[in-house]
Amino acid sequence: MSLRERKRERTRQAIVAAAADLIERNGYERTTVADIAAAAEIGTRTFFSYFPTKEDVLFPESDDRVRVTVAAIENRSATEGPAAVLVRALHEVAASSEDLTGRMARLRLRLMHEVPAVRGRGLQIQMDVQREIARHLAAAYPSTLDPVSAGALAGALAGAVTGALLALFDDPKQWEDPDVLRSAVERATAIALAPWGESVDGAV
């Protein structure tokens, strides 16, 4: 990345970290965008140049996950089936970020349960992500997938990841060990994608 890009990424990370700290300490409703901006040492206008709403700061890497997944589909090997390519993309996301299994993931899940606005935004993002991934899958595998089966496959992957994390949500000791979380996601993904007849064990 260029110097400008690195600076922008540092600012973005500072915003996310400040939001997590404040929300964990004060609660979601009592934390304002102005509070987050002040803690990140930026102005509120700068905050909105990174995140359109307060809810969006809780989903900081959803666009990156889509980009990684689309790239994996586009760069698939000749022998790589649709389930395998999705799991490879999940592996690449997990290797480059803790967004799926780290501190923000637990905070996000809790707030989606407690705060209607966060739940609504999360469901909208998930729907958008699944539709985009399904569209690329159907285009990449026209002889294997139609729009319905591509949507089912994208939904199965998303549901497996969310289901695994929710299953461990009430056990803080489990959430403190990223290896446990990755293992749970891996197992859930293998179960969800088993009907596709591809070997995906150990891919995450």
Secondary structure as UniProt FT lines:
FT   HELIX           3..26
FT   TURN            29..30
FT   HELIX           33..39
FT   TURN            40..41
FT   HELIX           44..50
FT   HELIX           55..58
FT   TURN            60..61
FT   HELIX           62..74
FT   TURN            78..79
FT   HELIX           82..96
FT   TURN            99..101
FT   HELIX           103..114
FT   HELIX           116..140
FT   TURN            142..144
FT   HELIX           147..167
FT   TURN            168..170
FT   HELIX           172..175
FT   HELIX           178..193
FT   HELIX           194..196
FT   TURN            201..202
//
